[in-house]
Amino acid sequence: MDTLNRGSAPFPPAIWSAIDEAAANGARDQLTGRRFLELEGPFGVGLTTIEVGNDDYCRQPGPDEAGAILGRAIPLPMIRKSFRLSIRRVAAHVENGQPLDLSPAQSAAEAVADREEELIYQGTPSFGLHGLLTIDGHQEITGGDWTSPERALQDVLEAATQLDNSGLRGPYALALAPALYNNLFRLFPGTEITGVEHLRRLCTAGIYKAPIKGGVLVDTRVGTLVLGQDLQAGYSSQDGVHYHLFVSESIVLRIDDPKAICVIKAPSA
């Protein structure tokens, strides 16, 4: 089933290969969740929901009453961003070997990757999708001033201790707001050792700069990214001037154990 409509595009497979490479390059540096969370799939574009938890009574039936047993499911969002390529420039590339600017494909893939990151960390609670920072039942501490390397280390150790006390002993991954991540490269006073060097011994699943406020330390068994359609480009139409294309994917984070998350709240101003 050609859901990407590639067969209707009036250009050769080599163009698709170049578009795919540009899209992959655009998304790669934006994605952090995929680097430390388990990934299942792809299962195909037809996967629209996944079941979570166990079936249970919606309410306990009375002695003479039939019970209604329900399952729980979460939707699998599709993320999509359109872009255009000049018909003339594609023809110049195919016919005359001129360079083809694929930055529109790269920018579209970056936008899709940014939205994936938002879903992983923030979710969309109004649609029943919870992220690492927003799901009920996660653990939490309030961080301090990370311009001091000692305080950064102290906060992450406190978060790790909370996880450890809950029986979640790693491996740990740490995702941080850009300012906090950058502060980890400060030297400890009187040494040539940075904060990130210390924390890498604890956070063996990696330390990542992420589009969030504060930080989050997770045991990597927290859950799974379920992939329907992996990031791919497709064809929509053409208007005589441009080819209209898109980049899309479908993915959701299934959180199995909220206690495997410890949010490091940024201190109030």
Secondary structure, 3 states (H helix, E strand, C coil): CCCCCHHHCCCCHHHHHHHHHHHHHHHHCCCCHHHHCEEECCCCCCCCEEEEEEEEECCCCCCCCCCCEEEEEEECCEEEEEEEEEHHHHHHHHHHCCCCCCHHHHHHHHHHHHHHHHHHHCEEHHHCEECCCCCCCCEEEECCCCCCHHHHHHHHHHHHHHHHHCCCCCCEEEEECHHHHHHCCCECCCCCCEHHHHHHHHCCCCEEECCCCCEEEEEHHHEEEEECCCCEEEEEEECCCEEEEEEEEEEEEEECCHHHEEEEECCCC
